[in-house]
Each structure stands twice: as C-alpha cells, then as structure tokens.
Amino acid sequence: MPARSALVARIVRPLAEAGGGELLRTATAYLDGGRNLEATARVLFVHPNTVRYRLGRIAVLTGYDLGDPHDADTVHLAIRLGRLAEAGISGTASVARS
C-alpha cells in the first residue's frame, strides 16, 4: 500500500497539478494510445511538437522518460493506480476484480 501511494504522490499528483492537468492528460493519452506521438497529438488536438514538449516536461517534472519502456510502464502503472484511488478502490482484492 505505501508503494502505491508513493507512486501516485511522486508521479500523478505533480502531473495533475502542472499546467492545469495538461501533462497528466498528455501522459495518459500517450501511454493509453500505445506510445504513439502522432496519435497522441490527434487525440489531444495539438501539434506533435506540443506532445514532444510536454513529454520533455513530464521527464523533468517526474524523472521518468516516457520514451524508455521501463519508465513508461512505471508511469502508466501510477496513472492506473491513481484512477483506482479516485474511484475509491483499494486493496489487492478490489484490483483483481476490476
């Protein structure tokens, strides 16, 4: 449980608070969309260079580079855990059911 909270606190909260939540939306779209920069730009209705810029800001803010598969998986996990926490789901039994 502390590791989950730490991931959310270290990754999701700063992304949600920075830039009015645009960094969190960008990370979510990028990771949910298979890490495709152009597809992310289309989903967010922004230029691909904007996505590149935001990915750079995400790396600076969190220390995780979404271009690195391990870092991307870590951030994706943190975002999913944050979603579960928002929904009020906690514990492994609840996670296993969803």
Wavefront OBJ file of the C-alpha trace (Angstrom):
o trace
v 0.000 0.000 0.000
v 2.738 2.570 0.769
v 4.390 1.871 -2.602
v 1.116 2.594 -4.402
v 0.653 5.849 -2.541
v 4.254 6.814 -3.212
v 3.875 6.234 -6.958
v 0.721 8.313 -7.115
v 2.249 11.071 -4.985
v 5.503 11.143 -6.935
v 4.071 10.911 -10.440
v 0.339 11.524 -10.757
v -0.108 14.457 -8.382
v 2.681 16.589 -9.883
v 1.380 15.874 -13.386
v -2.168 16.750 -12.381
v -1.074 19.998 -10.750
v 1.290 21.162 -13.510
v -0.122 23.067 -16.439
v -3.733 22.702 -15.413
v -3.567 18.931 -15.770
v -2.373 19.020 -19.396
v 0.704 16.962 -18.543
v -1.387 14.232 -16.959
v -3.778 14.223 -19.916
v -0.823 14.043 -22.305
v 0.859 11.198 -20.412
v -2.414 9.293 -20.226
v -3.193 9.724 -23.920
v 0.368 8.825 -24.915
v 0.500 5.694 -22.765
v -3.066 4.535 -23.443
v -2.520 5.111 -27.168
v 0.426 2.761 -27.457
v 3.138 5.428 -27.066
v 2.458 6.892 -30.498
v 3.330 10.575 -30.665
v 1.245 11.451 -33.733
v -1.806 9.563 -32.477
v -1.496 11.345 -29.132
v -1.392 14.697 -30.913
v -4.566 13.828 -32.833
v -6.394 12.717 -29.686
v -5.415 15.903 -27.842
v -5.958 18.169 -30.883
v -2.438 19.590 -30.625
v 0.642 19.639 -32.851
v 3.067 16.708 -32.471
v 5.740 19.188 -31.353
v 3.461 20.144 -28.452
v 3.343 16.494 -27.420
v 7.155 16.288 -27.658
v 7.477 19.400 -25.500
v 5.058 18.053 -22.908
v 6.825 14.676 -22.805
v 10.033 16.563 -22.062
v 8.326 18.484 -19.271
v 6.981 15.211 -17.863
v 10.513 13.802 -17.780
v 11.867 16.884 -15.996
v 8.992 17.015 -13.509
v 8.845 13.329 -12.600
v 12.267 11.992 -13.526
v 10.615 9.396 -15.763
v 11.229 9.441 -19.525
v 8.180 8.078 -21.324
v 10.421 7.117 -24.230
v 12.047 4.497 -22.015
v 9.873 1.354 -21.798
v 10.562 0.751 -18.102
v 9.863 4.364 -17.156
v 6.746 4.412 -19.342
v 5.402 1.264 -17.665
v 6.059 2.769 -14.238
v 4.201 5.977 -15.092
v 1.357 4.026 -16.686
v 1.018 1.920 -13.552
v 0.988 5.057 -11.387
v -1.757 6.595 -13.526
v -3.858 3.430 -13.279
v -3.358 3.307 -9.504
v -4.387 6.960 -9.325
v -7.571 6.152 -11.233
v -8.339 3.323 -8.827
v -7.725 5.591 -5.843
v -10.096 8.199 -7.307
v -12.737 5.527 -7.748
v -12.335 4.530 -4.111
v -10.965 1.096 -4.919
v -8.195 -0.075 -2.609
v -6.535 -3.350 -1.755
v -5.471 -6.175 -3.999
v -8.832 -7.958 -3.884
v -10.544 -4.943 -5.435
v -7.810 -4.522 -8.021
v -8.096 -8.175 -9.027
v -11.839 -7.785 -9.684
v -11.504 -4.767 -11.992
l 1 2 3 4 5 6 7 8 9 10 11 12 13 14 15 16 17 18 19 20 21 22 23 24 25 26 27 28 29 30 31 32 33 34 35 36 37 38 39 40 41 42 43 44 45 46 47 48 49 50 51 52 53 54 55 56 57 58 59 60 61 62 63 64 65 66 67 68 69 70 71 72 73 74 75 76 77 78 79 80 81 82 83 84 85 86 87 88 89 90 91 92 93 94 95 96 97 98
